[in-house]
Amino acid sequence: MRNDDCDVPRLRPIQLMRLYRRLLVFVRPHSWRLVGNVLLNVIAALLDGVAFTLLIPFLNTLFGLPSAIASDMGWLTTVQERLIGPFLVNADPMTALRGVILVIIGMIALKNLFLWAGGQLGASLQEYLTRDLRAAVFTHMQRLPMSWFARTKTGQIIARILTDAEQTKAILAEVATRTIQNAAQLLVTVIILYTLSPRLTLYALIVAPLIIGMLQPILRKLRKGHRRLRAEYGEITSVLQEVISGIRLVKSFRGEAYEDSRFLGASSRYSKGMTRIQRLTLLSGPLTEVLGAVVALGILWVGAKEVLQGGLMDGGTLITFMVLVMRLLQPLKQMSQAPTIAQQSLAAAERLFDVLDEPTEAQSDKGTKLVDGLHEGIVFEQVGFAYGTEPVLSDISFSARRGEVIALVGASGAGKSTLVDLIPRFIEPTAGRILVDGVETREIQLGALRALTGIVSQDTVLFNDTVRANVAYGAESRYSQEQIESAARAANAHEFIAALPEGYDTVLGERGTRLSGGQRQRLAIARALLTDPPILILDEATSALDTESERLVQEALDRLLAGRTTFVIAHRLSTITNATQILVMDAGRIVERGTHTELLARGGAYARLHTMQQRAEDSA
């Protein structure tokens, strides 16, 4: 999947059918709602059609014809006799008309009751479908590889899960409510019209293929345009998300005007696209109405000839026929517009299925072996990694025995973070191999491999949840309160947690904003201590803390590192003087390795970096 969603191939009919079938998978658990909606709408349409045929005896009575109910209408004659026959027997005209009116009102009221009940089922179907679509995409998205997140903007992801799922339900709104209702009304009305006059009915049906044929070019353009719009909407969301999350940077660099132009540009492109879409959408209504008017007037002309010249139809039947034909125009117009409306849903559905079609990590995982811990160590053998043709790591070889601390040093972009991401297989090496206790990581089941690894980063991630849920993240039921408190004490976090308004039940707010930087780091350390991983990845956790916080965090880290194989991405060299091995990286390669003392004595890149930091600290 590409970020550029604007290049939209035209869907062939077979692709459209496949898309509909995939949507029906989500409908199947709620099929009883769909069936109920169909049945209720059919009954409502039948009541509606029959109610209007009662205009014939009404008009015949009004015009003083000898027989109010015509005898040549087949099954309609039988229905009318049973419904209003008693009101017409030995009754004066006004009493007969009052009786017919009451029956018509009763049937229309009953019809609307059925429509309301069907609408309730249709509305619940739409909402439950939207819920299931959101859940499916969110669940699948979480299991996609890190490479997918690296190439997909956050705003685009949010737009797909929220907006596209909401847009996709519109196709159900058309199919499960309006289209079914309109189709039922069309079918019942056409049957009644054919009963009244086969010749006029066949003439009336000319409008359907005309409308469908004339709207096809518009429909193709609409689907393509709506998919472009979803991509543009994702861009708006991306800019908004970036500005909100980076507002401190925006203000400090006085970037408000620049961000104004970015947001306005994305918003303008969306508005222009929406204007083009609306221009096309609004064409379908006038086209349908003009064609419908032509057909209606044609029917009136032909029908008038049958009444006035041939005597094939009485006036009441013609008027009723025309009323029913005019009532056909609205459902026919809505049905002709349904494909237009559905284009937006289909475009959104395509984007959802783009995500669902991405293979998850589990689907790509070829590992079959399980591990129960780290007993010997980790070995990198000539490991390389590249994004496409751009190399990031080259010929990385070293070993880390159990319990050792490996420090990674180097300028930004040297490849340190990429190297540690290879250990839990957030990314896969493109060359060489990584061995855990002699077993290549590709052969180990992904879940088992990641269970070995704990990560504490400088940018601590906390969720808008309780302290307890953040410490025991993802497995709160697995740990007792005593275990959680023990981990917090070891991380020097229990004291400040106990001082919070609700202790371990205190909700921390988004990204843990209620806590200081040092407190957030200690919670992250408590989380790692609780899971007790044999392999620890540590992105320098004390670089932005005050002296007291740094002391508390460093004490907690010392407890965390004990007995674990640790990889430290070091920014401050003073924190890694006791590392078992220091790897100095530059441009994706290891240029120096050794202990702190050995590297200082060598006088190379590490020694120069150490001297620079010492001078900076002395002058501060």
C-alpha positions in Angstrom: 0.0 0.0 0.0 1.2 3.5 -0.9 0.7 6.8 0.9 -0.4 8.2 -2.4 -4.0 6.9 -2.6 -5.0 9.3 -5.4 -3.8 6.9 -8.2 -7.1 5.0 -8.4 -7.5 2.2 -11.0 -11.0 1.8 -12.4 -12.8 -1.1 -10.7 -14.1 -3.8 -13.1 -17.5 -5.4 -12.4 -15.8 -8.5 -11.1 -13.8 -6.4 -8.6 -17.0 -4.6 -7.5 -18.7 -7.9 -6.9 -15.7 -9.1 -4.9 -15.8 -5.9 -2.8 -19.5 -6.4 -2.1 -18.9 -10.0 -1.1 -16.3 -8.9 1.4 -18.6 -6.4 2.9 -21.3 -9.1 3.2 -19.0 -11.0 5.5 -19.5 -8.3 8.0 -23.2 -8.3 7.4 -23.6 -12.0 8.0 -23.6 -11.9 11.8 -26.5 -9.4 11.7 -28.4 -11.1 8.8 -31.6 -11.4 10.9 -31.7 -7.6 11.0 -31.3 -7.4 7.2 -34.0 -10.1 6.6 -36.4 -8.4 9.0 -35.8 -5.1 7.3 -36.5 -6.6 3.9 -39.8 -8.3 5.0 -41.1 -5.2 6.8 -40.4 -3.0 3.8 -42.1 -5.4 1.4 -45.2 -5.5 3.6 -45.1 -1.7 3.9 -44.9 -1.4 0.1 -47.7 -3.8 -0.4 -50.0 -1.9 2.0 -49.0 1.4 0.3 -49.8 0.2 -3.2 -53.1 -1.4 -2.3 -54.1 1.7 -0.3 -53.7 3.8 -3.4 -55.7 1.5 -5.6 -58.6 2.2 -3.3 -58.7 5.6 -5.1 -60.4 3.9 -8.0 -63.7 3.0 -6.2 -63.4 6.3 -4.4 -63.3 8.2 -7.7 -65.9 5.9 -9.4 -68.3 6.6 -6.5 -67.5 10.3 -6.7 -68.1 10.3 -10.5 -71.4 8.4 -9.9 -70.5 5.4 -12.0 -72.8 2.4 -11.8 -70.1 0.1 -10.3 -67.6 1.6 -7.9 -65.3 -1.5 -8.1 -64.2 -2.4 -11.6 -64.7 -6.1 -12.4 -61.7 -6.6 -14.7 -58.8 -6.0 -12.4 -58.2 -9.6 -11.4 -56.8 -10.0 -7.9 -57.1 -6.2 -7.2 -60.9 -6.5 -7.6 -60.9 -9.3 -5.0 -58.8 -7.2 -2.5 -61.0 -4.2 -3.0 -64.2 -6.1 -2.5 -62.9 -7.5 0.8 -61.6 -4.2 2.1 -64.3 -1.8 1.2 -67.1 -3.9 -0.2 -69.2 -3.6 3.0 -69.0 0.2 2.9 -70.4 0.3 -0.6 -73.4 -2.0 -0.2 -76.6 -0.1 0.3 -74.8 3.1 1.3 -75.3 6.6 0.1 -72.3 8.1 -1.7 -71.0 10.2 1.2 -71.2 7.3 3.6 -69.3 5.1 1.1 -66.7 7.8 0.5 -66.2 8.2 4.3 -65.7 4.5 4.7 -63.1 4.3 1.8 -61.2 7.2 3.3 -61.0 5.6 6.7 -59.7 2.3 5.2 -57.1 4.3 3.2 -55.9 6.2 6.3 -55.8 3.0 8.3 -53.7 1.2 5.7 -51.3 4.2 5.4 -50.9 4.3 9.2 -50.1 0.6 9.3 -47.7 1.0 6.4 -45.7 3.7 8.2 -45.6 1.5 11.4 -44.0 -1.3 9.3 -41.6 1.3 7.8 -40.6 2.5 11.2 -39.9 -1.0 12.5 -37.9 -1.7 9.3 -36.0 1.5 9.7 -35.0 0.6 13.3 -33.6 -2.7 12.1 -31.8 -0.9 9.2 -30.3 1.7 11.5 -29.0 -0.9 14.0 -27.5 -2.9 11.2 -25.6 0.1 9.9 -24.2 1.0 13.4 -23.2 -2.6 14.3 -21.6 -3.0 10.8 -19.6 0.2 11.4 -18.5 -1.1 14.8 -17.4 -4.4 13.4 -15.5 -2.7 10.6 -13.6 -0.4 13.0 -12.8 -3.3 15.3 -11.5 -5.5 12.4 -9.3 -2.7 11.0 -8.0 -1.7 14.4 -7.3 -5.3 15.4 -5.5 -6.0 12.1 -3.6 -2.7 12.2 -2.0 -3.5 15.6 -0.6 -6.7 14.2 1.0 -5.2 11.1 4.8 -4.9 10.9 6.7 -1.8 12.0 7.6 -1.2 8.4 4.0 -0.5 7.6 3.8 2.2 10.2 7.0 3.7 9.0 5.6 4.3 5.6 2.0 5.2 6.6 1.2 8.6 8.1 -0.6 8.6 11.5 -3.4 10.9 10.1 -4.0 8.4 7.3 -4.3 5.6 9.8 -6.7 7.5 12.0 -8.8 8.5 9.0 -9.1 4.9 7.8 -10.2 3.5 11.1 -12.6 6.2 12.0 -13.8 8.1 8.9 -13.6 5.4 6.3 -15.4 2.9 8.5 -18.2 5.5 9.0 -18.3 6.2 5.3 -18.5 2.5 4.4 -21.7 2.1 6.3 -23.4 4.4 3.8 -23.6 1.6 1.3 -25.6 -0.4 3.9 -27.7 2.7 4.5 -28.6 2.5 0.8 -29.0 -1.3 0.6 -30.5 -2.0 4.0 -33.0 0.9 4.1 -33.7 3.2 1.2 -32.9 0.8 -1.7 -34.8 -2.1 -0.2 -37.7 0.2 0.6 -37.6 1.8 -2.8 -37.2 -1.6 -4.6 -40.1 -3.1 -2.7 -42.3 0.0 -3.5 -41.2 -0.2 -7.2 -41.9 -3.9 -7.5 -45.3 -3.8 -5.8 -46.3 -0.6 -7.7 -45.2 -2.1 -11.1 -47.3 -5.2 -10.4 -50.3 -3.1 -9.6 -49.8 -0.9 -12.6 -49.5 -3.9 -14.9 -52.8 -5.2 -13.5 -54.4 -1.8 -14.2 -52.9 -1.4 -17.8 -50.2 -3.6 -19.2 -49.7 -1.3 -22.2 -49.1 1.9 -20.1 -46.9 0.0 -17.6 -44.5 -1.2 -20.3 -44.3 2.3 -21.6 -43.5 3.6 -18.1 -40.7 1.1 -17.6 -38.7 2.7 -20.5 -37.3 5.2 -18.0 -35.3 2.7 -15.9 -32.7 1.7 -18.5 -32.5 5.2 -19.8 -31.6 6.6 -16.4 -29.1 3.8 -15.5 -27.3 4.1 -18.9 -27.0 7.9 -18.7 -25.6 7.9 -15.2 -22.8 5.3 -15.7 -20.1 7.8 -16.8 -20.9 10.0 -13.7 -20.7 7.0 -11.4 -17.2 6.0 -12.6 -15.9 9.5 -12.0 -17.5 9.7 -8.6 -15.9 6.5 -7.3 -12.5 7.8 -8.4 -13.1 11.2 -7.0 -14.3 9.9 -3.6 -11.2 7.8 -3.2 -9.0 10.9 -3.9 -11.1 12.8 -1.2 -10.4 10.1 1.4 -6.7 10.5 0.8 -6.9 14.3 1.0 -8.9 14.0 4.3 -6.1 11.8 5.6 -3.6 14.5 4.8 -5.7 17.1 6.8 -5.8 14.6 9.7 -2.0 14.1 9.4 -1.2 17.8 9.5 -3.5 18.3 12.5 -2.1 15.4 14.4 1.5 16.5 13.8 0.9 20.1 14.9 -1.0 19.1 18.0 1.7 16.6 19.1 4.5 19.0 18.2 3.0 22.3 19.3 5.9 23.1 21.6 8.3 22.9 18.6 6.0 24.9 16.4 5.8 27.7 18.9 9.5 27.7 19.8 10.5 28.0 16.1 7.7 30.4 15.3 6.3 28.0 12.7 2.7 29.0 13.0 2.6 30.6 9.6 4.2 27.6 8.0 1.8 25.2 9.6 -1.1 27.5 8.6 -0.1 27.2 5.0 0.2 23.4 5.2 -3.2 23.0 6.8 -4.8 25.5 4.5 -3.3 23.7 1.5 -4.6 20.3 2.5 -8.0 21.7 3.4 -8.3 23.6 0.2 -7.4 20.5 -1.9 -10.1 18.6 0.0 -12.7 21.4 -0.5 -11.9 21.7 -4.3 -12.3 17.9 -4.6 -15.6 17.9 -2.7 -16.9 20.7 -4.9 -16.1 18.7 -8.0 -17.8 15.7 -6.5 -20.9 17.6 -5.6 -21.1 19.1 -9.1 -21.3 15.6 -10.5 -23.6 14.3 -7.8 -26.1 17.0 -8.4 -26.4 16.1 -12.1 -28.1 12.8 -11.4 -31.2 14.4 -9.8 -32.1 16.7 -12.7 -31.4 14.0 -15.3 -33.7 11.6 -13.5 -36.5 14.1 -13.1 -36.5 15.3 -16.7 -36.7 11.7 -18.0 -39.4 10.9 -15.4 -41.4 13.9 -16.5 -41.2 13.0 -20.2 -42.4 9.5 -19.4 -45.2 10.7 -17.1 -46.6 13.1 -19.7 -46.3 10.4 -22.4 -48.4 8.1 -20.1 -50.9 10.8 -19.6 -51.3 11.3 -23.4 -51.6 7.6 -24.2 -54.0 7.0 -21.3 -56.2 9.9 -22.3 -56.6 8.4 -25.7 -57.6 5.1 -24.2 -60.3 6.8 -22.0 -61.6 9.3 -24.6 -61.3 7.3 -27.8 -61.1 3.6 -27.1 -63.0 3.2 -23.8 -60.4 0.8 -22.6 -60.0 2.5 -19.3 -62.3 4.6 -17.1 -61.3 8.0 -15.7 -60.8 6.8 -12.1 -58.4 4.1 -13.2 -56.4 6.5 -15.3 -56.1 9.0 -12.5 -55.1 6.3 -10.1 -52.6 5.0 -12.6 -51.1 8.5 -12.9 -50.9 8.9 -9.1 -49.1 5.6 -8.8 -46.7 6.5 -11.7 -45.9 9.8 -10.1 -45.2 8.0 -6.8 -42.8 5.9 -8.7 -40.6 8.9 -9.6 -39.3 9.5 -6.1 -38.1 5.9 -5.4 -36.9 5.6 -8.9 -34.9 8.8 -8.5 -33.5 7.6 -5.2 -32.5 4.2 -6.7 -30.8 5.9 -9.6 -28.9 8.0 -7.1 -28.0 5.0 -4.9 -25.0 4.0 -7.0 -23.8 7.6 -6.9 -24.0 7.6 -3.1 -22.4 4.2 -2.9 -19.3 5.4 -4.8 -18.1 7.2 -1.7 -18.7 4.1 0.4 -16.9 1.9 -2.1 -13.9 4.2 -2.1 -13.8 4.1 1.7 -14.3 0.3 1.7 -11.3 -0.1 -0.7 -9.1 1.8 1.7 -10.2 -0.3 4.6 -9.6 -3.5 2.7 -6.2 -2.1 1.7 -5.3 -2.3 5.4 -7.0 -5.7 6.0 -5.1 -7.1 3.0 -1.7 -6.2 4.4 -0.1 -9.4 5.9 0.3 -9.3 9.6 3.5 -10.2 11.4 2.0 -13.5 12.5 1.1 -14.3 8.8 4.7 -13.5 7.7 6.3 -15.2 10.7 8.1 -18.4 9.7 9.4 -19.2 13.2 8.4 -22.5 14.8 10.7 -22.8 17.8 10.0 -21.8 21.3 12.5 -20.4 23.9 12.2 -20.4 27.7 14.7 -17.7 28.4 18.3 -16.6 27.5 20.9 -19.1 28.7 24.0 -18.3 26.6 23.8 -15.0 24.8 23.1 -13.2 21.5 25.3 -13.2 18.4 25.2 -10.9 15.4 26.9 -12.4 12.4 27.6 -10.0 9.5 24.2 -8.4 9.9 23.0 -5.8 7.4 19.8 -3.9 6.9 18.5 -1.6 4.2 15.4 0.4 3.4 15.0 -0.5 -0.3 18.4 0.2 -1.8 19.6 2.5 1.0 21.9 0.6 3.4 21.4 1.5 7.1 23.5 -1.2 8.7 26.5 -3.1 7.2 28.6 -6.1 8.4 27.5 -5.9 12.1 29.2 -8.7 14.0 29.5 -9.0 17.8 28.4 -11.2 20.6 26.7 -10.4 23.9 26.9 -13.1 26.6 24.2 -13.6 29.2 24.4 -10.8 31.8 26.6 -8.5 29.7 25.9 -4.8 29.1 26.5 -3.7 25.5 26.6 0.0 24.9 26.0 1.6 21.5 27.6 5.0 20.9 27.6 7.2 17.8 26.1 10.3 16.2 22.4 10.5 15.3 21.7 8.4 12.3 24.6 6.0 12.9 22.2 3.0 13.1 21.9 2.4 16.8 18.2 2.3 17.1 17.9 0.2 13.9 20.4 -2.3 15.4 18.4 -2.9 18.6 15.1 -3.0 16.6 16.4 -6.1 14.9 16.6 -8.1 18.2 12.8 -8.3 18.9 12.3 -8.5 15.1 10.5 -5.1 14.8 12.4 -5.2 11.5 14.1 -8.1 9.8 17.8 -8.1 8.7 18.4 -8.0 5.0 21.8 -9.7 5.4 23.4 -12.0 7.9 21.7 -13.5 10.9 21.1 -13.0 14.6 21.3 -16.0 17.0 19.7 -16.3 20.4 21.3 -19.3 22.3 22.5 -20.5 18.9 19.1 -20.4 17.3 18.5 -17.8 14.5 15.8 -15.3 15.5 13.8 -16.0 12.3 13.3 -19.6 13.5 11.9 -18.5 16.8 8.1 -17.8 17.1 7.7 -14.0 17.2 5.6 -14.0 20.4 8.2 -16.1 22.2 11.1 -13.9 21.0 9.4 -10.7 22.1 8.6 -12.2 25.5 12.3 -12.3 26.1 12.7 -8.5 25.6 11.9 -5.5 27.7 12.3 -1.9 26.4 12.8 1.3 28.4 13.1 4.3 26.2 13.9 8.0 26.7 10.4 8.9 25.3 8.4 7.0 27.9 5.0 5.8 26.6 2.2 5.9 29.2 -1.5 5.5 28.5 -4.6 7.3 29.7 -5.3 4.6 32.3 -4.6 3.8 35.9 -1.1 3.5 37.3 -1.8 -0.2 37.9 -2.8 -0.8 34.3 0.3 1.1 33.0 2.7 -0.9 35.2 1.1 -4.2 34.4 0.4 -3.1 30.8 -1.5 -5.7 28.7 -1.6 -8.3 31.5 -3.1 -6.7 34.6 -5.0 -9.8 35.6 -1.8 -11.8 35.5 -0.1 -10.0 38.4 -1.2 -9.5 42.0 -1.2 -6.1 43.7 1.8 -7.3 45.8 3.8 -8.0 42.6 2.9 -4.7 41.1 3.9 -2.8 44.3 7.1 -4.8 44.6 8.1 -3.8 41.0 7.2 -0.2 41.8 9.3 -0.2 45.0 12.3 -1.6 43.1 11.9 1.2 40.5 11.8 3.9 43.3 8.2 4.6 42.2 6.0 3.4 45.0 6.4 6.5 47.2 5.2 9.0 44.6 2.4 6.5 43.4 1.1 6.3 47.0 1.0 10.1 47.2 -1.3 10.3 44.1 -5.0 11.1 44.8 -6.1 7.5 44.3 -2.8 5.7 44.5 -2.5 2.9 42.0 -6.0 3.6 40.8 -5.1 7.1 39.7 -5.7 7.8 36.0 -2.6 9.3 34.6 -4.1 11.3 31.7 -3.0 11.2 28.1 0.7 10.3 27.8 1.0 10.4 31.5 1.0 14.3 31.6 0.2 14.3 35.3 3.7 13.0 36.1 7.2 14.5 35.9 9.7 13.1 33.5 11.5 11.2 36.2 8.3 9.7 37.5 7.3 8.5 34.0 10.7 6.9 33.6 10.4 5.1 36.9 7.0 3.7 35.9 8.5 2.4 32.7 11.3 0.8 34.7 8.6 -0.8 37.0 6.8 -2.1 34.0 10.0 -3.8 32.8 10.9 -5.2 36.2 7.4 -6.7 36.5 7.7 -8.7 33.3 11.3 -9.7 34.3 12.7 -10.0 30.7 16.2 -11.6 30.2 17.0 -9.1 27.4 16.7 -5.4 28.0 16.9 -2.6 25.5 17.6 0.7 27.1 17.5 4.1 25.3 19.4 6.5 27.7 16.7 7.2 30.3 18.4 9.9 32.3 19.6 12.5 29.7 16.8 15.0 30.3 16.3 14.7 34.1 17.3 16.9 37.0 19.9 15.7 39.5 17.5 14.1 42.1 15.4 12.4 39.4 18.5 11.1 37.7 19.7 9.6 40.9 16.4 7.8 41.6 16.1 6.6 38.0 19.8 5.4 37.9 19.2 3.4 41.2 16.2 1.8 39.6 18.1 1.1 36.4 21.0 -0.6 38.3 18.4 -3.0 39.8 16.8 -3.5 36.4 20.2 -4.3 34.7 21.2 -6.9 37.3 21.5 -10.4 35.6 20.1 -9.2 32.3 21.7 -9.0 28.9 21.4 -5.3 28.2 21.7 -3.1 25.1 22.1 0.5 26.0 21.8 3.3 23.4 24.1 5.8 25.1 24.0 9.6 24.7 25.9 10.4 27.9 29.1 8.5 28.0 29.4 8.9 31.8 26.6 6.4 32.2 28.3 3.5 30.4 31.8 3.5 31.9 31.0 0.1 33.4 29.6 -1.5 30.2 31.0 -4.9 29.3 31.5 -3.8 25.7 31.1 -0.4 23.9 30.4 -0.4 20.2 31.1 2.9 18.5 29.0 3.2 15.3 29.3 5.5 12.3 27.3 5.3 9.1 25.8 1.9 9.9 29.1 0.2 10.8 31.0 -0.6 14.0 34.2 1.5 13.8 35.5 0.8 17.3 34.8 -1.7 20.1 36.1 -2.3 23.6 35.7 -1.3 27.2 35.6 2.3 28.4 39.2 2.2 29.5 40.4 0.4 26.3 38.7 2.9 24.0 40.1 5.9 25.9 43.6 4.5 25.7 43.2 3.9 21.9 42.6 7.7 21.4 40.1 7.1 18.5 36.5 8.3 17.9 35.3 7.3 21.3 38.1 9.2 23.1 37.4 12.3 21.0 33.6 12.1 21.8 34.4 11.6 25.5 36.7 14.6 25.5 34.0 16.8 23.9 31.4 15.8 26.4 33.8 16.4 29.3 34.5 20.0 28.1 30.8 20.7 27.6 30.0 19.5 31.2 33.0 21.5 32.6 31.8 24.7 30.9 28.2 24.3 31.9 
